[in-house]
Amino acid sequence: MEEWRQLLTFSVSDPTLKSRHSSVRGLSCCLSAGAATAYGVGFTEVRWERWGELALGGFSGLGAAALFLMTFVGNIWVCYCSYVVFKCLYMLLITIAMYQIAAGLSMERYALVFGANTFGALVLQTILTSVVVDSAGLGLAIIPQFTIYASYFLVISAVFTLRGLFSIWSTHRHKGRKSEKASADCEEHRF
């Protein structure tokens, strides 16, 4: 996400731009470097096995909105705030996703699963960067690059939201069938 500096330089003309980048980057690291985000998630009373996918979808959608806002708004402060919001949301997404994965694993499988997960993420990032940024690929300018990144998060948001809604619907439907069967069993055993 280091292209945000290019985006800001490209879309906002401000002579004191370089002096603010360090402050914004430091603030975003303090808020989202994992400590603040993970600490906050640790105190939430949420059934992540039920609501985790919807949360991932919602936070991905908010991240896409922050990227679109950063891309198409020419105000430097809006761009800075969008960057900080996006970085916080991204770290929150990573924290929730890692928890979702770890909750279903035994200790012996952590290294294998998280290693394969990290490798897969790096391969996808390399492919995306090669296609979008590299001159051998599309070689797009910075605004179309950010439009593609925001669209990518929007697609991820749609996938997680649909999956989360389907999970909740199927759980609700399954509970409805159980209660119907239980009431039918009670009727059958009455005298």
The 8 nearest C-alpha neighbors of each residue, nearest first, counted from 0:
[[1, 2, 3, 4, 86, 82, 145, 148],
 [0, 2, 3, 4, 5, 6, 24, 82],
 [3, 1, 5, 0, 4, 6, 141, 145],
 [4, 2, 6, 1, 5, 7, 0, 82],
 [5, 3, 7, 2, 6, 8, 1, 20],
 [6, 4, 8, 2, 3, 7, 9, 141],
 [5, 7, 3, 9, 4, 8, 10, 141],
 [8, 6, 4, 10, 9, 5, 11, 3],
 [7, 9, 5, 6, 11, 10, 4, 12],
 [10, 8, 6, 7, 5, 11, 12, 141],
 [9, 11, 7, 8, 73, 6, 12, 70],
 [12, 10, 7, 73, 8, 9, 75, 13],
 [11, 13, 8, 10, 14, 9, 16, 7],
 [12, 14, 16, 15, 11, 8, 75, 17],
 [13, 15, 16, 12, 17, 18, 11, 8],
 [16, 14, 13, 18, 17, 19, 12, 20],
 [15, 17, 13, 14, 18, 19, 20, 8],
 [18, 16, 20, 19, 15, 21, 14, 8],
 [17, 19, 16, 15, 20, 21, 22, 14],
 [18, 20, 22, 17, 21, 16, 23, 15],
 [21, 19, 23, 17, 22, 18, 24, 16],
 [22, 20, 24, 23, 19, 25, 18, 17],
 [23, 21, 25, 19, 24, 20, 26, 18],
 [24, 22, 26, 20, 25, 21, 27, 19],
 [23, 25, 21, 27, 22, 26, 20, 28],
 [26, 24, 28, 22, 23, 27, 21, 29],
 [27, 25, 23, 29, 28, 24, 22, 30],
 [26, 28, 83, 24, 30, 25, 29, 31],
 [29, 27, 32, 25, 31, 26, 30, 24],
 [30, 28, 26, 27, 31, 32, 25, 35],
 [31, 29, 27, 28, 35, 26, 32, 87],
 [30, 32, 87, 33, 28, 36, 29, 27],
 [33, 31, 28, 34, 29, 30, 90, 35],
 [32, 34, 31, 36, 37, 35, 90, 94],
 [33, 35, 37, 36, 38, 32, 31, 30],
 [36, 34, 38, 30, 37, 33, 31, 39],
 [35, 37, 39, 33, 38, 34, 31, 91],
 [38, 36, 40, 34, 39, 33, 35, 41],
 [37, 39, 35, 41, 36, 40, 34, 42],
 [38, 40, 36, 41, 37, 42, 35, 43],
 [39, 41, 37, 43, 42, 38, 36, 91],
 [42, 40, 38, 39, 43, 37, 44, 36],
 [43, 41, 40, 39, 44, 38, 37, 45],
 [44, 42, 40, 41, 45, 39, 46, 38],
 [43, 45, 42, 46, 41, 40, 47, 39],
 [46, 44, 47, 43, 50, 51, 49, 48],
 [45, 47, 48, 49, 50, 44, 51, 43],
 [48, 46, 51, 50, 49, 45, 99, 52],
 [49, 47, 46, 51, 50, 99, 52, 102],
 [48, 50, 47, 46, 51, 167, 52, 166],
 [49, 51, 47, 53, 52, 48, 46, 54],
 [52, 50, 47, 54, 53, 48, 49, 55],
 [51, 53, 163, 55, 54, 159, 50, 56],
 [52, 54, 163, 56, 160, 50, 55, 51],
 [53, 55, 51, 57, 52, 56, 58, 50],
 [56, 54, 52, 58, 53, 57, 59, 92],
 [57, 55, 156, 159, 160, 53, 59, 54],
 [56, 58, 54, 60, 59, 55, 53, 61],
 [57, 59, 61, 55, 60, 56, 54, 62],
 [60, 58, 156, 62, 56, 61, 57, 152],
 [59, 61, 63, 156, 57, 62, 58, 153],
 [60, 62, 64, 58, 63, 59, 65, 57],
 [63, 61, 59, 65, 85, 60, 64, 58],
 [62, 64, 149, 60, 66, 152, 61, 65],
 [63, 65, 61, 67, 62, 66, 68, 60],
 [66, 64, 81, 68, 62, 63, 67, 85],
 [67, 65, 69, 63, 149, 68, 64, 70],
 [68, 66, 70, 64, 69, 65, 149, 63],
 [69, 67, 65, 70, 66, 71, 72, 64],
 [68, 70, 78, 66, 67, 81, 71, 72],
 [71, 69, 67, 68, 72, 66, 142, 145],
 [70, 72, 68, 69, 67, 73, 142, 10],
 [73, 71, 68, 74, 69, 70, 78, 77],
 [72, 74, 11, 10, 75, 71, 78, 77],
 [75, 73, 77, 76, 72, 78, 11, 10],
 [76, 74, 78, 77, 11, 79, 73, 7],
 [77, 75, 79, 78, 74, 80, 81, 73],
 [76, 78, 80, 74, 79, 75, 81, 69],
 [79, 77, 69, 75, 81, 76, 80, 82],
 [80, 78, 76, 82, 81, 77, 75, 83],
 [79, 81, 77, 83, 82, 78, 76, 84],
 [82, 80, 65, 78, 84, 79, 83, 69],
 [81, 83, 85, 79, 80, 84, 86, 78],
 [82, 84, 27, 80, 86, 85, 81, 87],
 [85, 83, 81, 87, 82, 86, 80, 88],
 [86, 84, 82, 88, 62, 83, 87, 65],
 [85, 87, 89, 83, 88, 84, 82, 90],
 [88, 86, 31, 84, 90, 89, 85, 91],
 [89, 87, 91, 85, 86, 90, 92, 84],
 [88, 90, 92, 86, 91, 87, 85, 93],
 [91, 89, 93, 87, 92, 88, 31, 94],
 [90, 92, 88, 94, 89, 93, 36, 87],
 [93, 91, 89, 95, 90, 94, 96, 88],
 [92, 94, 90, 96, 91, 95, 97, 89],
 [93, 95, 91, 97, 92, 96, 90, 98],
 [96, 94, 98, 92, 97, 93, 99, 91],
 [97, 95, 99, 93, 98, 94, 92, 100],
 [98, 96, 100, 94, 99, 95, 101, 93],
 [97, 99, 101, 95, 96, 100, 102, 94],
 [100, 98, 96, 97, 102, 101, 95, 48],
 [99, 101, 97, 98, 102, 103, 96, 104],
 [102, 100, 98, 104, 103, 99, 97, 109],
 [103, 101, 99, 100, 104, 98, 105, 97],
 [102, 104, 101, 100, 105, 99, 98, 48],
 [105, 103, 101, 102, 108, 106, 109, 100],
 [104, 106, 107, 108, 109, 103, 101, 102],
 [105, 107, 108, 109, 104, 110, 101, 103],
 [108, 106, 105, 109, 110, 104, 111, 112],
 [107, 109, 111, 106, 110, 105, 112, 104],
 [110, 108, 112, 106, 111, 113, 107, 104],
 [111, 109, 113, 112, 114, 108, 107, 115],
 [110, 112, 114, 108, 109, 113, 115, 107],
 [111, 113, 115, 109, 114, 110, 116, 108],
 [114, 112, 116, 110, 115, 111, 109, 117],
 [115, 113, 111, 117, 116, 112, 110, 118],
 [114, 116, 118, 112, 113, 117, 119, 111],
 [115, 117, 113, 119, 114, 118, 112, 120],
 [118, 116, 120, 114, 119, 115, 113, 121],
 [117, 119, 115, 121, 120, 116, 114, 122],
 [118, 120, 122, 116, 117, 121, 115, 123],
 [121, 119, 117, 123, 118, 122, 124, 116],
 [120, 122, 124, 118, 123, 119, 125, 117],
 [121, 123, 119, 125, 120, 124, 126, 118],
 [124, 122, 126, 120, 125, 121, 127, 119],
 [125, 123, 121, 127, 122, 126, 128, 120],
 [126, 124, 122, 128, 123, 127, 129, 121],
 [125, 127, 129, 123, 124, 128, 130, 122],
 [128, 126, 124, 130, 125, 129, 131, 123],
 [127, 129, 125, 131, 132, 126, 130, 124],
 [130, 128, 133, 126, 127, 131, 132, 125],
 [129, 131, 136, 127, 128, 137, 132, 126],
 [130, 132, 128, 137, 129, 138, 127, 139],
 [133, 131, 138, 128, 129, 139, 130, 134],
 [134, 132, 129, 138, 136, 135, 131, 130],
 [133, 135, 138, 136, 137, 132, 139, 129],
 [136, 134, 133, 137, 138, 129, 130, 132],
 [137, 135, 130, 133, 134, 138, 129, 131],
 [136, 138, 131, 139, 130, 134, 132, 133],
 [139, 137, 134, 132, 133, 136, 131, 140],
 [138, 140, 137, 132, 131, 144, 143, 141],
 [139, 141, 142, 143, 144, 138, 132, 131],
 [140, 142, 144, 143, 6, 145, 139, 5],
 [141, 143, 145, 144, 140, 70, 146, 6],
 [144, 142, 146, 145, 141, 140, 139, 147],
 [145, 143, 141, 147, 142, 146, 139, 148],
 [144, 146, 148, 147, 142, 143, 149, 70],
 [145, 147, 143, 149, 144, 148, 150, 142],
 [146, 148, 150, 144, 145, 149, 151, 143],
 [149, 147, 145, 151, 150, 146, 144, 152],
 [150, 148, 63, 146, 152, 66, 151, 147],
 [149, 151, 153, 147, 152, 148, 146, 154],
 [152, 150, 148, 154, 149, 153, 147, 155],
 [153, 151, 155, 63, 149, 150, 154, 59],
 [152, 154, 150, 156, 151, 155, 63, 60],
 [155, 153, 157, 151, 156, 152, 150, 158],
 [156, 154, 152, 158, 153, 157, 159, 151],
 [155, 157, 56, 59, 153, 60, 154, 159],
 [156, 158, 154, 160, 155, 159, 161, 153],
 [157, 159, 155, 161, 156, 160, 162, 154],
 [160, 158, 56, 162, 156, 52, 161, 157],
 [161, 159, 56, 53, 163, 157, 162, 158],
 [160, 162, 164, 158, 163, 159, 157, 165],
 [161, 163, 159, 165, 160, 164, 158, 166],
 [164, 162, 52, 53, 160, 166, 165, 161],
 [163, 165, 161, 167, 166, 162, 168, 160],
 [164, 166, 168, 162, 163, 167, 169, 161],
 [167, 165, 163, 169, 164, 168, 170, 162],
 [166, 168, 170, 164, 165, 169, 171, 163],
 [167, 169, 165, 171, 166, 170, 164, 172],
 [168, 170, 172, 166, 171, 167, 173, 165],
 [171, 169, 173, 167, 172, 168, 166, 174],
 [170, 172, 168, 174, 169, 173, 167, 175],
 [171, 173, 169, 175, 170, 174, 168, 176],
 [172, 174, 170, 176, 175, 171, 169, 177],
 [175, 173, 177, 171, 176, 172, 170, 178],
 [176, 174, 172, 178, 173, 177, 171, 179],
 [175, 177, 179, 173, 174, 178, 180, 172],
 [178, 176, 174, 180, 175, 179, 181, 173],
 [177, 179, 181, 175, 180, 176, 182, 174],
 [180, 178, 176, 182, 181, 177, 183, 175],
 [179, 181, 183, 177, 178, 182, 184, 176],
 [180, 182, 178, 184, 183, 179, 177, 185],
 [181, 183, 185, 179, 184, 180, 178, 186],
 [184, 182, 180, 186, 185, 181, 179, 187],
 [185, 183, 187, 181, 182, 186, 180, 188],
 [184, 186, 182, 188, 187, 183, 181, 189],
 [187, 185, 183, 189, 184, 188, 182, 181],
 [186, 188, 184, 185, 189, 183, 190, 182],
 [187, 189, 185, 186, 184, 190, 183, 182],
 [190, 188, 186, 187, 185, 184, 183, 182],
 [189, 188, 187, 186, 185, 184, 183, 182]]
